[in-house]
Amino acid sequence: MLTSAPTGPGRAGGTDGQPVAAVTPLRVLASEATKLVGAVWWPWLLGGTVVVTVAVTLVLASFVRPEEGVPAAQVLTAGHPVLALGLLGLGVLVGAGDFTTGAATSTYLAVPRRLPVLGAQAVLTTGAAVLTGSLAAAGAAVVTDGARARALPGALPGPDHLTTVGAGVGLVLHGTGLALLALGLAVLVRRPGPALVGPVVLLLLVDPLLAAGAGPVTDVVRGLLPAAGTAMLTEAGPPVGPLRGGLVLAGWVAVVTAAAAWRLRTRDVT
Protein backbone atom coordinates (compact mmCIF):
# COMPACT_ATOMS: atom_id res chain seq x y z
CA MET A 1 0.00 0.00 0.00
CA LEU A 2 0.90 3.64 -0.11
CA THR A 3 2.99 4.66 2.86
CA SER A 4 1.43 7.95 3.91
CA ALA A 5 -0.83 10.81 3.03
CA PRO A 6 0.80 14.04 1.84
CA THR A 7 1.91 16.26 4.70
CA GLY A 8 2.38 19.60 2.98
CA PRO A 9 3.19 21.44 -0.22
CA GLY A 10 6.51 19.57 -0.53
CA ARG A 11 4.77 16.25 0.24
CA ALA A 12 7.49 15.46 2.76
CA GLY A 13 6.93 13.09 5.59
CA GLY A 14 8.60 9.76 4.82
CA THR A 15 10.45 8.14 7.70
CA ASP A 16 13.73 8.42 5.77
CA GLY A 17 13.24 12.11 5.06
CA GLN A 18 12.23 11.52 1.44
CA PRO A 19 9.06 13.05 0.01
CA VAL A 20 6.04 10.78 0.11
CA ALA A 21 3.94 10.37 -3.04
CA ALA A 22 0.59 12.13 -2.92
CA VAL A 23 -2.42 9.90 -2.37
CA THR A 24 -4.42 10.01 -5.59
CA PRO A 25 -7.36 7.87 -6.75
CA LEU A 26 -5.20 6.25 -9.43
CA ARG A 27 -2.49 5.32 -6.92
CA VAL A 28 -5.11 3.90 -4.55
CA LEU A 29 -6.62 1.94 -7.44
CA ALA A 30 -3.22 0.59 -8.42
CA SER A 31 -2.50 -0.40 -4.83
CA GLU A 32 -5.83 -2.20 -4.43
CA ALA A 33 -5.34 -3.91 -7.80
CA THR A 34 -1.93 -5.14 -6.65
CA LYS A 35 -3.50 -6.63 -3.53
CA LEU A 36 -6.24 -8.31 -5.55
CA VAL A 37 -3.91 -9.77 -8.15
CA GLY A 38 -1.60 -10.98 -5.40
CA ALA A 39 -4.39 -12.86 -3.63
CA VAL A 40 -4.36 -16.61 -4.24
CA TRP A 41 -8.13 -17.00 -4.23
CA TRP A 42 -9.31 -14.83 -7.09
CA PRO A 43 -8.38 -16.97 -10.15
CA TRP A 44 -9.81 -20.07 -8.49
CA LEU A 45 -13.01 -18.35 -7.41
CA LEU A 46 -13.70 -16.55 -10.68
CA GLY A 47 -12.48 -19.32 -12.97
CA GLY A 48 -14.40 -21.92 -10.98
CA THR A 49 -17.50 -19.74 -11.07
CA VAL A 50 -17.41 -19.57 -14.87
CA VAL A 51 -16.76 -23.29 -15.31
CA VAL A 52 -19.42 -24.45 -12.84
CA THR A 53 -21.99 -21.95 -14.15
CA VAL A 54 -21.52 -23.20 -17.70
CA ALA A 55 -21.56 -26.83 -16.59
CA VAL A 56 -24.76 -26.44 -14.59
CA THR A 57 -26.39 -24.59 -17.48
CA LEU A 58 -25.43 -27.39 -19.86
CA VAL A 59 -26.84 -30.08 -17.57
CA LEU A 60 -30.13 -28.23 -17.06
CA ALA A 61 -30.41 -27.45 -20.77
CA SER A 62 -30.11 -31.15 -21.61
CA PHE A 63 -33.55 -31.69 -20.06
CA VAL A 64 -35.31 -29.15 -22.28
CA ARG A 65 -37.92 -30.65 -24.61
CA PRO A 66 -39.75 -28.80 -27.44
CA GLU A 67 -43.18 -29.61 -26.05
CA GLU A 68 -42.36 -27.91 -22.73
CA GLY A 69 -42.23 -24.45 -24.29
CA VAL A 70 -39.34 -23.25 -22.12
CA PRO A 71 -38.21 -19.72 -23.16
CA ALA A 72 -34.74 -19.59 -24.66
CA ALA A 73 -33.75 -16.86 -22.21
CA GLN A 74 -34.58 -19.15 -19.30
CA VAL A 75 -32.40 -21.89 -20.81
CA LEU A 76 -29.48 -19.49 -21.21
CA THR A 77 -29.65 -18.21 -17.62
CA ALA A 78 -30.38 -21.51 -15.89
CA GLY A 79 -27.02 -21.46 -14.10
CA HIS A 80 -27.44 -17.96 -12.68
CA PRO A 81 -27.58 -19.10 -9.00
CA VAL A 82 -24.03 -20.42 -9.34
CA LEU A 83 -22.83 -17.18 -10.91
CA ALA A 84 -24.61 -15.23 -8.17
CA LEU A 85 -22.88 -17.20 -5.41
CA GLY A 86 -19.47 -16.79 -7.00
CA LEU A 87 -19.82 -13.04 -7.47
CA LEU A 88 -21.22 -12.58 -3.98
CA GLY A 89 -18.08 -14.32 -2.76
CA LEU A 90 -15.96 -11.94 -4.85
CA GLY A 91 -17.54 -8.86 -3.29
CA VAL A 92 -17.25 -10.24 0.23
CA LEU A 93 -13.59 -11.18 -0.14
CA VAL A 94 -12.63 -7.82 -1.62
CA GLY A 95 -14.60 -5.82 0.95
CA ALA A 96 -13.69 -7.79 4.07
CA GLY A 97 -10.13 -8.67 3.09
CA ASP A 98 -8.35 -5.89 4.96
CA PHE A 99 -10.48 -6.39 8.06
CA THR A 100 -9.95 -10.15 8.27
CA THR A 101 -6.19 -9.96 7.69
CA GLY A 102 -5.62 -7.00 10.01
CA ALA A 103 -4.32 -4.83 7.17
CA ALA A 104 -7.11 -2.25 7.58
CA THR A 105 -5.07 -0.11 9.95
CA SER A 106 -2.18 0.33 7.54
CA THR A 107 -4.50 0.69 4.54
CA TYR A 108 -6.47 3.57 6.04
CA LEU A 109 -3.42 5.14 7.65
CA ALA A 110 -2.01 5.43 4.15
CA VAL A 111 -5.34 6.73 2.78
CA PRO A 112 -6.81 8.75 5.66
CA ARG A 113 -9.79 9.96 3.63
CA ARG A 114 -10.78 6.25 3.39
CA LEU A 115 -13.46 6.59 0.73
CA PRO A 116 -10.96 6.35 -2.18
CA VAL A 117 -10.25 2.81 -0.99
CA LEU A 118 -13.92 1.90 -1.17
CA GLY A 119 -14.15 3.52 -4.59
CA ALA A 120 -11.14 1.58 -5.86
CA GLN A 121 -12.56 -1.66 -4.52
CA ALA A 122 -15.87 -0.94 -6.25
CA VAL A 123 -14.11 -0.33 -9.58
CA LEU A 124 -12.09 -3.54 -9.31
CA THR A 125 -15.11 -5.56 -8.19
CA THR A 126 -17.15 -4.21 -11.10
CA GLY A 127 -14.43 -5.05 -13.62
CA ALA A 128 -13.92 -8.57 -12.28
CA ALA A 129 -17.67 -9.22 -12.08
CA VAL A 130 -18.33 -7.97 -15.62
CA LEU A 131 -15.52 -10.14 -16.99
CA THR A 132 -16.68 -13.21 -15.07
CA GLY A 133 -20.32 -12.70 -15.98
CA SER A 134 -19.48 -12.12 -19.64
CA LEU A 135 -17.42 -15.30 -19.86
CA ALA A 136 -20.17 -17.27 -18.11
CA ALA A 137 -22.85 -15.84 -20.42
CA ALA A 138 -20.79 -16.53 -23.52
CA GLY A 139 -20.04 -20.07 -22.39
CA ALA A 140 -23.70 -20.68 -21.56
CA ALA A 141 -24.72 -19.39 -25.00
CA VAL A 142 -22.35 -21.84 -26.70
CA VAL A 143 -23.34 -24.94 -24.73
CA THR A 144 -27.09 -24.24 -24.91
CA ASP A 145 -27.28 -23.48 -28.61
CA GLY A 146 -29.08 -26.75 -29.41
CA ALA A 147 -31.34 -26.56 -26.35
CA ARG A 148 -32.39 -23.00 -27.17
CA ALA A 149 -33.26 -24.08 -30.70
CA ARG A 150 -35.47 -26.80 -29.24
CA ALA A 151 -37.01 -24.36 -26.80
CA LEU A 152 -37.94 -21.83 -29.48
CA PRO A 153 -37.59 -23.60 -32.86
CA GLY A 154 -37.18 -21.30 -35.82
CA ALA A 155 -37.02 -18.15 -33.68
CA LEU A 156 -33.57 -17.01 -34.75
CA PRO A 157 -32.85 -14.24 -35.59
CA GLY A 158 -36.25 -12.84 -34.63
CA PRO A 159 -37.45 -11.02 -31.52
CA ASP A 160 -36.88 -14.05 -29.31
CA HIS A 161 -33.22 -13.90 -30.24
CA LEU A 162 -33.09 -10.30 -29.01
CA THR A 163 -34.76 -11.41 -25.78
CA THR A 164 -32.06 -14.05 -25.34
CA VAL A 165 -29.31 -11.49 -25.90
CA GLY A 166 -30.99 -9.25 -23.35
CA ALA A 167 -31.03 -12.14 -20.88
CA GLY A 168 -27.28 -12.57 -21.37
CA VAL A 169 -26.74 -8.88 -20.69
CA GLY A 170 -29.04 -9.14 -17.69
CA LEU A 171 -27.00 -12.06 -16.41
CA VAL A 172 -23.89 -9.87 -16.40
CA LEU A 173 -25.64 -6.85 -14.86
CA HIS A 174 -27.36 -8.94 -12.19
CA GLY A 175 -24.12 -10.64 -11.16
CA THR A 176 -22.27 -7.32 -11.06
CA GLY A 177 -24.97 -5.79 -8.89
CA LEU A 178 -24.77 -8.68 -6.45
CA ALA A 179 -20.98 -8.39 -6.28
CA LEU A 180 -21.25 -4.67 -5.42
CA LEU A 181 -23.99 -5.39 -2.88
CA ALA A 182 -21.74 -7.94 -1.18
CA LEU A 183 -18.82 -5.51 -1.27
CA GLY A 184 -20.86 -2.85 0.51
CA LEU A 185 -22.14 -5.31 3.09
CA ALA A 186 -18.63 -6.61 3.77
CA VAL A 187 -17.28 -3.12 4.34
CA LEU A 188 -20.30 -2.28 6.49
CA VAL A 189 -20.24 -5.32 8.79
CA ARG A 190 -16.48 -6.05 8.35
CA ARG A 191 -16.99 -9.79 8.64
CA PRO A 192 -17.24 -12.13 5.64
CA GLY A 193 -19.75 -14.55 7.19
CA PRO A 194 -22.71 -12.19 7.75
CA ALA A 195 -21.94 -10.29 4.53
CA LEU A 196 -22.32 -13.50 2.53
CA VAL A 197 -25.10 -15.21 4.47
CA GLY A 198 -27.51 -12.26 4.29
CA PRO A 199 -27.76 -12.03 0.48
CA VAL A 200 -27.68 -15.83 0.07
CA VAL A 201 -30.65 -16.23 2.42
CA LEU A 202 -32.61 -13.50 0.63
CA LEU A 203 -31.85 -14.83 -2.86
CA LEU A 204 -31.89 -18.58 -2.43
CA LEU A 205 -34.24 -19.10 0.51
CA VAL A 206 -36.63 -16.19 1.09
CA ASP A 207 -37.41 -15.45 -2.56
CA PRO A 208 -38.19 -19.08 -3.53
CA LEU A 209 -40.41 -19.40 -0.45
CA LEU A 210 -42.29 -16.25 -1.40
CA ALA A 211 -42.58 -17.47 -5.00
CA ALA A 212 -44.10 -20.74 -3.79
CA GLY A 213 -46.92 -18.77 -2.14
CA ALA A 214 -47.46 -16.37 -5.02
CA GLY A 215 -50.09 -13.71 -4.39
CA PRO A 216 -50.51 -9.92 -4.41
CA VAL A 217 -48.70 -9.41 -1.11
CA THR A 218 -45.82 -11.81 -1.76
CA ASP A 219 -45.37 -10.36 -5.25
CA VAL A 220 -44.97 -6.88 -3.77
CA VAL A 221 -42.47 -8.13 -1.18
CA ARG A 222 -40.47 -10.01 -3.82
CA GLY A 223 -40.38 -6.85 -5.90
CA LEU A 224 -38.77 -4.93 -3.05
CA LEU A 225 -36.01 -7.44 -2.23
CA PRO A 226 -32.63 -7.69 -3.99
CA ALA A 227 -33.93 -10.81 -5.76
CA ALA A 228 -36.04 -8.46 -7.90
CA GLY A 229 -32.92 -8.17 -10.03
CA THR A 230 -33.51 -11.67 -11.38
CA ALA A 231 -36.32 -10.15 -13.46
CA MET A 232 -33.51 -8.99 -15.76
CA LEU A 233 -32.77 -12.63 -16.58
CA THR A 234 -35.97 -14.55 -16.95
CA GLU A 235 -39.73 -14.35 -16.67
CA ALA A 236 -39.45 -16.81 -13.76
CA GLY A 237 -38.19 -13.96 -11.56
CA PRO A 238 -40.33 -11.56 -9.52
CA PRO A 239 -43.14 -10.03 -11.63
CA VAL A 240 -41.68 -6.53 -11.79
CA GLY A 241 -40.13 -6.36 -15.25
CA PRO A 242 -36.42 -6.13 -16.17
CA LEU A 243 -36.07 -2.35 -15.78
CA ARG A 244 -37.76 -2.10 -12.40
CA GLY A 245 -35.97 -5.21 -11.16
CA GLY A 246 -32.62 -3.72 -12.12
CA LEU A 247 -33.49 -0.43 -10.44
CA VAL A 248 -34.50 -2.20 -7.22
CA LEU A 249 -31.18 -4.04 -7.11
CA ALA A 250 -29.31 -0.82 -7.90
CA GLY A 251 -31.19 0.89 -5.07
CA TRP A 252 -30.08 -1.78 -2.62
CA VAL A 253 -26.50 -1.38 -3.80
CA ALA A 254 -26.67 2.40 -3.39
CA VAL A 255 -28.16 2.27 0.12
CA VAL A 256 -25.75 -0.39 1.41
CA THR A 257 -22.74 1.33 -0.15
CA ALA A 258 -23.75 4.67 1.37
CA ALA A 259 -24.07 3.02 4.78
CA ALA A 260 -20.66 1.40 4.35
CA ALA A 261 -19.12 4.74 3.36
CA TRP A 262 -20.68 6.44 6.40
CA ARG A 263 -19.31 3.82 8.78
CA LEU A 264 -15.92 3.93 7.09
CA ARG A 265 -15.68 7.70 7.54
CA THR A 266 -17.09 7.94 11.06
CA ARG A 267 -15.96 4.79 12.88
CA ASP A 268 -12.65 3.24 13.82
CA VAL A 269 -11.33 0.59 11.41
CA THR A 270 -9.51 -1.52 13.95
N, C-alpha and C positions, 0 to 999 in steps of 0.2 A: 504493500500500500504506500501511498504518499506519506511522507514523514512528518509534515507539519503544515499548518495554515500559514499564509503570509503574515509577517509581523510588522511590516511598514513599507514605505515607498521603495526601499532597497531590497525588500523581501529577504532580509537577513534573519537568522534565527536558528540555523543548524547547530548541532552540538559541536561541530568542528570549526565553527566560525564561518562556514561557507553559506552563501545565500541559498534559501530553500525555494524550490519551484512553487509558483502560485498554484493554488487549488482551482482548477477550472473544470467545467463539466466534461470536457473531452479527456482530461487526465483521470478523472474519477471513473469515467466509462472504461478507459483502457485498463485501469487497475482492477475494476470488477471483472472485466473480461479475462484478465490474466488469472484471477482466482477461479473463475468458472472453467476455463480451459485446463487449468492445473488440477481440477478435481477429478478423481478416478471414476466417479459414478455417472457423469453425464453421458458419455458415449454408450454405456450399457443401458441406461434408462431410456434414452431417446431412441437408440437403435432397436432395443428390445420392444419398445412401444410400437414402432412402425411394423416390425416383423409380426408381432402377435396380433396387432390390429388387422393386418392384411390376411393372416392365417385364419383368424376367427371369421372375417368377412367371407372368405372363400368357403369355409365349412358351412356357414349358414346359407350362403347362396346356392350350395349344391342341393338344398332341399326345395328350392323354388320350382313350382310346376305351373305351366301356362294356365291351367284351369283355376288356379288360386287367385289370379288377378292382383298379385303383389306389385305395387308401384316400383319402377326402376330405381327411383331415388331411395326408397327404403332398403332395397338390395345393396346399393352402393354404401350406405351408411350403417349397415348392420353391426359393424364392429366398433361403433362410436363409444360404447362404454369403456372399452379397453383404452382407446385414445384419451378419453376423459381422465381415467385414472392415472395414466402416465404423465399427462400434462399437469394434473393437480400435484403430482409428486415433484415435477420440475419446479413449479412455483414455490412449494413448501421448502424444498432444499435450498433454493436460491435465497428466499427470504429469511429462513431461520438459520442459515449456515453460520453466520458470524456469532449468533447468540449461543448455538450449541457447542461451538469450538472454543468460545471464550475470546474470539478475535474482535468482538464488537467494540471493546474499549479502545484498542489501537485504531480501528477503522474510523470511529467517530472522533477520536482525538486528532487524526489527520484531516478529517473533513468536519470541522465543528458546526457547520451549518446543517449537516446531516441529510437534508432532503436531496441534495445531489446524488447521494448514495442510493436512495430509494428510486430516484429517477433513472439512474444507470441500470439498476437491477430490473426495472420495468422494461427498459429498452432491450436488454439482453434476453429477458424472459420472452418478450414478444417475438424477437427474431428467432429464437430457438423453437418456440411453439409454432410459428408460421412455417418454418422449415419442416418440422416433424409432421405437422398436420398435412402439409402439401405432399410430402412423400407418402404418407399413409393413404391420402385420397387418391393419388396417382396409382399406387399399388392396388388399391381396392378396385379402381376403375378397370385395370388390366385383368385382374383375376375374375371379375364378375361380368366380363363382356358377354359371355354366352348366357349367363343367368338373366341379365338384364334384357337380352333379346327375347328370352322366353317369357319374361314378365310382361313386356310390352312389345309383342312382335310387330315388326314393320313400322315402329314409331320413329326410328332414326331417319333423317335428322330433323324431325318435326318438333313441335312444342314440348313434347315429353323429354326430348333430348336436352332442351334448354333447362327444364326442371331438374334433370339429373346433374347438369353442370352447376346449377345453383345449389343443389344439395352438397356437391363437393366443396364449393366455396363456403357454404354454411358449416361444413365439417371443420374446416380450418378456422373460421371465425369463432365457432363455439369452443373449440379446444383452446384457442388463444385467450378467450375471455375467462375460461376456467383457470388457466395458468396464472393470469393476472389476479383473479380473485384469491387463489391460494397464496400468491405472493403477498398480497395485502394482509390476509389473515395471519400469515406466518410472522410478518413484521409486527402486527398488532399484538398477538398473543405470545410471540417469541418462543414458542415451543412447537416442534413439528407435529406431534401427535394430535392435539386439538385442531390445529390448522388443517390437517388432512381429514380427520374423522368428520368434522362438521359438514363440509361439502359432500363427502361420500354418502353420509346418512341422508342428506336432503335429496341427492340425485338418484341414488340407487335403492333407497328404502322408502322414504316419505313419498316421493312422487309416484312410484309404482303402486303404493297402497292407496293414494288418492285416486289414481287412475282406475283402480279396481272398483271403487265406489263412485263412479262418474255421476255427476249431478251438477246443478247450477252452483251450489256452494263450493264443492270440491274443484270445479273448473276455475272458479275465481281464485281460489287459494293457489292452485297449480300455476295460474298465470302470474302470480306475484312472487313466486319462488325462483331461485336461480335456474331451476330445471326448465323454466319457460324458454330458455335459449335453445332447447332441443327442437323447438318449432322451426328453427332455421334448417333442420336436417330432413325432417320427415313429417308426414301428416299424423303419425302415431304420437307425436309430442302433444303438449298442452294446446288446447284449441284457442290460440291467441294470434296465429299468423306469424310468418317469419320476421317481419319488421318489428312488430311489437315484442316478440320473444327476444330478439336481439337487443332491443332497447332496455328491456327489463334486466337482462344479464349485465348490460353495460352500466345500468344504474346501480346494481349491486357492487360491481367493481369500483365504481366511483365513490360510493359511500364507504366501503371498507378501506379503500386506499386513503381517503381523506382522514378516516379515523386512525389509520396506521401512521400517517404523516403527523397528525396532531400528537399522538403519543411519543413519536420519535423526537419531536421538537420540544416537548414539555416534560418528559420523564427521563430518569436516569436509564442508561443502557446497560448497566452492569447487572 
